[in-house]
C-alpha cells in the first residue's frame, strides 16, 4: 500500500471544492515573491505554569519545536540564498497600556495580548529572527496587511506572490491570508511552517481557506515548484 501524501492539488479540499479541477502550477518568480513570517514570537513559546494547562498545550509546542521552527528556518535560508525577500510581522502594541490595539486584541480571553513592542515576549524567537536589513512590521491587529503599511511596501517592491508562514494558523495567519487575497496577491500557505493551538484547528483552517484565499502546500512542494535548493 502506498504511503505517499496527497499533492497540494488535491489535499485540504473543503465542501465547496471537492469536485473542482486540479489547479495549474503557478509561476512564482523570485523577484516577484516574498516570504512572510507571522508572529513567530517569544510569547507563543512560553510554557504555562499550571501543569494541566502545560499538558494541554504540549502538542502545540512539540509541533513548533519539531516541525514549524526548523522548517521555517530552512525556508528563510533558502529564500535568502535565492534572492527572495524575507519579511517579518509581529504583534505588539505601540503604547504600554495597549490603547492602540484593535478590538479583537482587547476583548477578554486568550487573545487579549498586552505586549509592548519593547517587551521580551514580543520579540521574534532567535531561531527565525530577521537577518540584517530585512523588513519587520509591527501590527496591532490580527492581519499583517490591515494593521501595517505592508500592502504599500509589497506593491512598491513589485511583489505579486506572498508565501505565508507563522502562528496561529486559524487566527493571525488566516486573517493575513484573507487580506492578501482580497488585495489580489497570489498567496501560498506553507502548512508545515504554521501551527494552531491544536492539530485539528490547524487542519480545519487549512481546509477553509485553501483554493479560495490561497493554495496550501508543503515546503518541499514549493521548493520543487520554484526549482529552489
PyMOL commands that set and color helices and strands:
alter all, ss='L'
color gray80, all
select helices_A, chain A and resi 15-17+30-32+42-45+51-81+103-105+120-122+126-128+150-156+169-182+199-209+219-226
alter helices_A, ss='H'
color red, helices_A
select strands_A, chain A and resi 33-38+85-91+136-139+161-167+186-195+215-217
alter strands_A, ss='S'
color yellow, strands_A
deselect
rebuild
show_as cartoon
